[in-house]
Amino acid sequence: LRAIQEQVAGLPWVATARVSRQWPDTLDVTVTEEEPAARWGADGLLNAQGRLFIRHTTHIPAELPRLAGPEGSEAEVAARYVAIHEKLVERGLGIAALELDGRGAWTMLLSNGIGVRLGSQDVDIRLARFFEALDSVVAPVAVDVQVVDMRYTNGFSVGWKQQRSARSTTDEDLPALTRSREA
């Protein structure tokens, strides 16, 4: 029974398996399937615990967020995704993609199409600063924002979409907090 249970549990799409004997001549096999919570890389699937349970698949649900990182970083990337996702949901947004590169730098793509560069150092501090900037500066002009770069020590930069750079920006286009102040 143990060998059968181990074989069934070893299948990639099986989360848990239980095998028992029904006397005299029946086996009862109970299987719980893995449920994909995110895509991993180009064609892998992660479960809710951040475990890569299928490395290559042909069917990936389109609604799943895309996570990526070096081999072995699946749980770390999934944990970071959950922490960020909760804060974005409060703001009516989500994460379309989150990536940890080989140098340890984080980047994400929000559900509204805005890219965010967090870098590799002080990521939690930069995330806190990003949410502050998102609430006060970025949200009012989000439709014109292409990327927010948080890799600066005490600030951030905004990359505008093409149509915004083609026209002139006035103080009235920006939230009050970003307008220049006279001393």
Secondary structure as UniProt FT lines:
FT   HELIX           2..9
FT   TURN            12..13
FT   STRAND          14..22
FT   TURN            23..25
FT   STRAND          26..33
FT   STRAND          38..40
FT   TURN            41..43
FT   STRAND          44..46
FT   TURN            48..49
FT   STRAND          52..54
FT   TURN            62..63
FT   STRAND          66..68
FT   TURN            71..72
FT   HELIX           74..89
FT   TURN            90..92
FT   STRAND          95..100
FT   TURN            102..103
FT   STRAND          106..110
FT   TURN            111..112
FT   STRAND          115..119
FT   HELIX           123..133
FT   HELIX           134..138
FT   HELIX           139..144
FT   STRAND          145..149
FT   STRAND          157..160
FT   HELIX           162..166
FT   HELIX           171..173
FT   HELIX           176..178
//
